[in-house]
Amino acid sequence: MPPAKKRTRSYDSAKTRAAVLAQFRNVREGVLALSPEQLAGPTRLGEWTVRELAAHMTMAVGAVARALAEPEPAKQEVALLDWPSATATAAARIDEDTRAIDTADLAGLYERTAARYEERTAGVPDDRLVPMRFGAMRLADFLVTRTVELVVHTDDLNAATGLDIPYDRQALAACTRLLADALAVKAPGGSVEVRVPPFAVVQCVEGPRHTRGTPPNVVETDPLTWIRLATGRARWADELHAARVGASGERADLGALLPLMG
């Protein structure tokens, strides 16, 4: 019998909308506290400087307002769970667009981006279709992808600068859950249970399906470690060796399935 079709997780859209703005404001406070020397420093994202990373985060949130200013597409083309695997195809375009942003006034750029986000999303229904890089997507789904962008790049920014920008709980939860579900899509099955407390539990990998009691194959880690693994910021073997990941059972090695995003 083929495995059951994965049901897309539901998200509270009002909480997601607020979480995007809350995390963006957290980032803004951190970025505006940086010196010119810190902004010119390197990141773990190839040749991007901290300033370019900061600019990219305004682009990620500004994409919502830009999309809502466009005519509504005729039909949905991209589901939420299609998005993580599609991101690797856009790296070159994202780099080009990021480098084109005028960052002379970062404070103003962040303020305008937040204001446009609030103005354009107010009163817009969740099912409104918006154009994005990979095709038309529901607004509610697109906003969940923005939590991934913000949380992942907040971690990049903290790593590059030594800042301790906080994570909005709802944004961290949505990001963690989407990336956990993306693993279940990439490796469907029920032989391994992946736990990322307190936000997500998924079953994946072909093999005997667990039904009751303690699963024979279990992976457990914290949200930030999971996000780093899923996005290629960390290596499975390293995190396992450092005991930031616990894995038990002969099928519990996820190294060959990671990362999930480019």
C-alpha positions in Angstrom: 0.0 0.0 0.0 1.5 3.4 -0.9 2.1 5.8 1.9 -0.7 8.2 2.9 -0.6 11.6 1.2 0.8 14.2 3.5 -1.7 16.8 4.7 -0.5 20.3 4.7 -0.2 21.8 8.2 -2.5 24.7 8.9 -1.1 28.0 10.3 -2.9 30.8 12.1 -2.6 33.5 9.6 -3.1 36.4 12.0 -0.3 35.1 14.1 1.9 34.6 11.1 1.3 38.1 9.8 2.2 39.5 13.2 5.2 37.3 13.5 6.7 38.5 10.3 6.5 42.1 11.4 7.7 41.3 14.9 10.8 39.5 13.7 11.6 42.2 11.1 11.5 44.7 13.9 13.8 42.6 16.0 16.2 42.5 13.0 15.9 46.3 12.5 17.0 47.0 16.1 20.0 44.8 15.7 21.1 46.1 12.3 20.8 49.8 13.3 23.0 49.2 16.3 25.9 48.0 14.0 28.9 50.3 13.2 30.0 50.9 9.7 32.9 48.6 10.3 30.6 45.8 11.4 28.3 46.4 8.4 31.3 45.9 6.1 32.3 42.6 7.7 31.9 39.2 6.2 29.1 36.7 6.6 28.9 32.9 6.0 26.9 33.6 2.9 29.6 33.6 0.2 30.7 37.1 -0.7 27.9 38.9 1.1 28.8 41.5 3.6 26.7 42.2 6.7 25.3 45.2 4.9 24.2 43.1 2.0 22.6 40.5 4.3 20.7 43.3 6.0 19.6 44.6 2.7 18.4 41.1 1.7 16.2 40.9 4.7 14.3 44.1 3.7 13.9 42.5 0.2 12.4 39.3 1.7 9.8 41.2 3.6 9.3 43.9 1.0 8.4 41.1 -1.5 5.0 40.9 0.2 4.1 44.5 -0.5 5.5 44.3 -4.0 3.5 41.1 -4.7 0.2 42.6 -3.4 0.7 45.6 -5.7 0.6 43.3 -8.7 -2.6 42.0 -10.4 -3.8 38.8 -8.8 -2.8 35.7 -10.8 -5.5 33.6 -12.3 -4.6 30.4 -10.5 -2.4 29.0 -7.8 0.9 27.4 -9.1 2.9 26.8 -6.0 1.9 25.1 -2.8 3.6 25.9 0.5 5.4 22.6 0.7 6.8 23.1 -2.9 8.6 26.2 -1.8 11.6 24.9 0.2 13.0 22.7 -2.6 12.4 25.4 -5.2 14.6 28.0 -3.5 17.9 26.6 -4.8 17.0 27.6 -8.3 16.9 31.3 -7.5 20.2 31.9 -5.9 21.8 33.8 -8.7 18.8 36.1 -9.2 18.5 36.7 -5.4 22.2 37.7 -5.3 21.8 40.1 -8.1 18.6 41.7 -6.7 20.2 42.1 -3.3 23.3 43.8 -4.6 21.1 46.3 -6.4 19.5 47.6 -3.2 20.5 51.1 -2.2 21.6 50.7 1.4 22.8 54.3 2.0 20.0 54.8 4.5 19.4 51.5 6.2 17.2 53.1 8.9 14.9 54.6 6.3 14.9 51.4 4.2 13.8 49.3 7.2 11.1 51.9 8.2 9.6 52.1 4.7 9.6 48.3 4.4 7.7 47.8 7.6 5.2 50.5 6.8 4.5 49.1 3.4 4.1 45.6 4.8 1.5 46.8 7.3 -0.3 48.9 4.8 -0.5 46.4 2.0 -1.5 43.4 4.1 -4.2 45.1 6.1 -7.6 43.5 5.3 -6.2 41.3 2.5 -7.8 37.7 2.6 -5.5 34.7 3.2 -6.5 33.1 -0.1 -5.5 36.1 -2.2 -3.0 34.8 -4.8 0.3 36.7 -5.1 3.0 36.3 -7.8 6.4 35.3 -6.5 9.6 33.9 -8.0 8.3 30.4 -8.5 4.7 31.1 -9.5 1.5 32.1 -7.9 1.0 31.3 -4.2 -1.6 32.0 -1.5 -0.8 35.0 0.6 -1.1 33.0 3.8 1.4 30.5 2.5 3.8 33.2 1.2 3.8 34.8 4.7 4.9 31.4 6.2 7.9 31.4 3.8 8.8 34.9 5.1 9.2 33.5 8.6 11.8 31.1 7.2 13.7 33.9 5.5 13.7 36.0 8.6 14.6 33.4 11.1 17.3 31.8 8.9 18.9 35.1 8.2 18.6 36.4 11.7 20.8 33.4 12.7 23.2 34.3 9.8 23.3 37.9 11.1 23.9 36.8 14.7 26.7 34.5 13.6 28.4 37.2 11.5 28.2 40.0 14.1 28.0 38.5 17.6 24.6 40.1 18.1 21.9 38.2 20.0 18.9 39.3 18.0 15.9 37.5 19.6 13.5 35.2 17.7 9.8 35.9 17.8 8.3 32.6 19.1 5.7 32.4 16.4 8.2 33.0 13.6 10.5 30.4 15.0 7.7 27.9 15.3 6.4 28.4 11.7 9.9 28.2 10.3 10.7 25.0 12.2 7.4 23.4 11.2 7.7 24.2 7.5 11.2 22.8 7.3 10.2 19.6 9.3 7.3 19.1 6.9 9.6 19.6 3.9 11.7 16.7 5.2 8.6 14.5 5.3 7.8 15.5 1.7 11.4 14.7 0.5 11.5 11.4 2.3 8.0 10.1 2.7 7.3 7.2 5.0 6.8 6.4 8.7 9.9 4.6 9.9 11.7 7.5 11.5 10.2 10.1 13.9 11.9 13.5 13.9 11.2 15.6 17.0 12.0 19.3 17.2 10.5 20.3 20.5 8.5 22.2 21.3 7.3 22.9 17.7 7.3 19.9 15.4 7.1 16.1 15.2 7.1 14.4 11.8 7.4 10.9 10.5 9.5 10.2 7.4 11.7 7.7 5.5 10.4 4.5 3.9 10.2 1.4 6.0 8.1 -0.2 8.7 5.6 2.3 10.0 5.6 3.0 13.7 2.1 2.8 15.3 2.5 2.6 19.1 5.0 2.8 21.9 8.5 4.2 21.5 9.5 4.5 17.9 12.5 2.3 16.9 14.1 5.2 14.9 14.1 8.7 16.5 15.9 11.9 15.7 15.6 14.8 18.2 17.2 18.3 18.2 16.4 21.9 19.1 14.8 24.4 16.6 17.9 26.4 15.7 20.0 23.3 15.1 17.3 21.8 13.0 17.0 25.0 10.9 20.8 25.1 10.4 20.8 21.5 9.2 17.8 22.0 6.9 19.4 25.0 5.3 23.0 23.8 5.0 24.4 26.0 7.8 25.4 22.9 9.7 26.5 19.4 8.9 24.7 16.3 10.2 27.9 14.6 11.3 29.2 17.6 13.2 26.0 18.2 15.0 25.7 14.6 15.9 29.3 14.5 17.2 28.6 17.7 19.3 25.5 16.0 20.8 23.2 18.8 19.5 21.4 16.0 17.6 20.3 12.7 19.1 19.7 9.8 16.7 18.8 6.3 17.7 17.9 3.4 15.4 19.4 2.0 12.2 17.3 4.3 9.9 17.9 7.5 11.9 20.8 8.9 9.9 19.4 11.9 8.0 22.7 13.0 6.6 22.0 12.1 3.0 18.7 13.9 3.1 20.0 17.3 4.2 20.0 20.1 3.5 16.5 20.7 2.3 17.1 24.3 1.0 19.9 25.7 -1.1 
